[in-house]
């Protein structure tokens, strides 16, 4: 492997951009999909939910570990793990929204 420096640089840049993208979009798409929130209110909800960075990092690592383990061990296992992770992610999102309900009240619309 002669190009390990290029691969490491590419992996670092990809990780950086994925962290930035996840930080910006972790809740806003779900708010648009599940509720009829205006853009400004959805952006406020995103800012509030992104304050809990430790939770988001742990949750992201768990998702990567579970899906990655299913891919490495037995790919058809994704039939079970992908919906399970999606369901758990939905409940985590609902819990995060419930914890900051005042920011998502219709009075801001």
Number of C-alpha atoms within 10 A of each C-alpha: 5 6 7 9 10 10 12 11 11 12 12 12 12 12 12 12 12 12 14 11 11 15 18 15 15 16 22 19 13 14 21 13 9 8 10 11 19 13 13 11 18 22 17 15 22 21 17 16 22 19 11 11 11 10 14 17 14 11 14 14 11 13 18 13 12 16 17 13 15 18 14 10 10 9 12 10 14 17 10 10 17 15 11 13 17 12 12 13 15 13 12 15 17 13 12 18 19 12 11 13 12 12 18 18 11 12 7 12 12
